[in-house]
Amino acid sequence: MPEISPVIAPDLAQLELPHDPAEVQAPVVRGGWLSVMAWRVAIVIVGLSAWQFASGRLIKPFWISSPSEIWAQLATWIATGELWVNVEVTLTETVLGFVFGAVGGIVVGLALGLNRRLAAVLDPFIVAFYSLPKIALAPLFILWFGVGLTSKVVLATFVVFFLVFYNTYAGVLAVEQELVDVLRLMGGSRWQIVRKVILPSALIWIFTGMKSSVPYALIGAVVGEMMASNKGLGYLIQAAAGQYDTGGVFAALFVLMIIATGLHELLKQSERLMLRWREEGQNED
Amino acid sequence: MNDAPLIEFRGIARRFHGRAGTVVACEHVNLSVRRGEFLAVVGPSGCGKSTLLNMAAGLLTPSSGQVFYRGVPVPSPNTDVGYLTQRDTLLPWRTVEDNVSIALELRGDSRAARQRCAHQWLARMGLTGFEKSYPAQLSGGMRRRVCLARTLAYEPETILMDEPFGALDAQLRLVMHDELLKLWTGMRKTIVFVTHDLAEALTLADRVAVFSPRPGRIRAIETVDLPRPRDVFRVRFDPHFGALHDRLWSYLEASVRGDVMVN
């Protein structure tokens, strides 16, 4: 009887974990946390001072604005309440897109990972959609769903979905057959094996996918807003740029940076909680 | 009826088809495992010993011949066997106690019952105090003992062991032999134990089957009539042990030397 080679879609099977730049650990330095912090603060102070100095003296403020101007802009936005309204819109789009995309990606990734035949059939379609720059779909979604929240949520969902789906799928394929066999011999049902072996084993991959998709959810929301909307940080950037207000553009970018960092940190913490066994094992060595 | 073999390999051959062509792992294998016996299978690496275990577990089908368990063809998977593989198959995200009691969890035992069972087995293995540890926090020898505890905890009728102590150092291996024999004496499970170490096989088993190199065939089956309980630390100095070892080694030697020549 010939050995049955597993039906694995070649393109999907050769997946590797996406490189997540935020995953690169900051190197541990002698001298401790305090000196590292001191250096960081120093860099910020020097950088901002140089920027402030250069603005108006070396380069026209029109091009680079200045930290003080950006701060003033932020203060105005906070005072008028404009900031919160727009942050709320962008955050809502990002979070909804992320949640829908992640849930969809996990479900479909699991389904295809557990059903290799279906995966083999759908492989070319998935690759085709995956290769498509998702942002290019924005005009279509705006056409379909209007300039409001929905079109941005759909765009963000789409972007997140593929990243999480791919990772989940690869994670399921990476599960060690021996672990599965041990539970089968113990009389474990298919569902028990999925719950107790396949899901926990794939969780590292799923989290990597989710973590790396957070910035993309934000990109989806902001790009959608920049194309057509009347609210959100993308809209703020677009509107400010339209009025040649460089300070406004920088202020909005600054807020975006804070949001992105915050979201990433949130996910990192929840990953830590869920994958506690990894940490404890490593600490011992 | 009780004398009927528990596991029976009848005319087994197994071929693997790979890129480099077809490899015959084993052929013409006829072997009966009696209920309650400790059978060791010895042979050079790559002679299809693990293949036999996989077939007894119903994880692999023979290319020809048939494997019977309790008189009927082996189901896939065979849930009457517990399998202790060469590699660690603990679930790294579960604590030691949750690993040990996983089979009980699968069949729906209560949390309290699971915990009681796990603690009892860990105590027997000398692992009290490590219940809440994760596998990565344990040494290789401790992980092996957790694996063994997990296999014994749900009391499968038969236990298949594939070079279970191969990765341990010589002293620890003897300690594990001692523990295994004590446990087995208490439970009298049927054990099929695969190893390439003849001394290990003779120390533990009631019968030893010696395999030739690939394609693996049975060269000899010898009854190990050393009295029990055996002192695993001294039994190898017993003159009868020496005689058995000499006789079986002559079967193995030819194949091992042949192996060296081929390479």
Contacts between the chains, C-beta under 8 A, distances in Angstrom:
chain1	res1	chain2	res2	distance
A	1	B	61	6.9
A	1	B	63	5.6
A	2	B	17	5.6
A	3	B	16	6.0
A	3	B	17	4.9
A	3	B	18	7.7
A	176	B	89	7.7
A	178	B	85	6.1
A	178	B	87	6.3
A	178	B	89	5.1
A	179	B	89	5.6
A	179	B	91	6.4
A	181	B	57	7.7
A	181	B	59	5.6
A	181	B	77	7.1
A	181	B	83	7.3
A	182	B	83	6.6
A	182	B	85	7.6
A	182	B	89	4.8
A	183	B	102	7.3
A	183	B	106	6.8
A	184	B	59	7.8
A	184	B	77	4.4
A	184	B	79	7.9
A	185	B	57	5.9
A	185	B	59	7.8
A	185	B	77	5.1
A	185	B	78	7.0
A	185	B	79	6.1
A	185	B	81	6.3
A	185	B	82	6.8
A	185	B	83	5.4
A	185	B	156	7.9
A	186	B	79	7.0
A	186	B	82	7.7
A	186	B	102	7.0
A	186	B	103	4.1
A	186	B	106	5.4
A	186	B	154	6.4
A	187	B	79	4.3
A	187	B	103	7.4
A	187	B	106	6.0
A	187	B	107	6.4
A	188	B	106	4.6
A	189	B	106	7.8
A	192	B	106	5.6
A	196	B	91	7.4
A	196	B	102	7.1
A	196	B	105	7.8
A	196	B	106	7.8
A	197	B	91	6.7
A	200	B	91	7.1
A	200	B	93	4.7
A	201	B	93	7.8
A	203	B	93	7.8
A	275	B	93	7.5
A	277	B	92	6.0
A	277	B	93	4.4
A	277	B	94	7.4
A	277	B	95	7.9
A	277	B	134	4.7
A	277	B	136	7.4
A	278	B	92	7.8
A	278	B	93	7.8
A	278	B	136	7.9
A	280	B	133	8.0
A	280	B	134	5.2
A	280	B	136	7.4
A	280	B	137	6.4
A	281	B	92	6.9
A	281	B	134	5.1
A	281	B	135	7.3
A	281	B	136	2.6
A	281	B	137	5.8
A	282	B	136	7.2
A	284	B	136	6.8
A	284	B	137	4.3
A	285	B	136	7.7
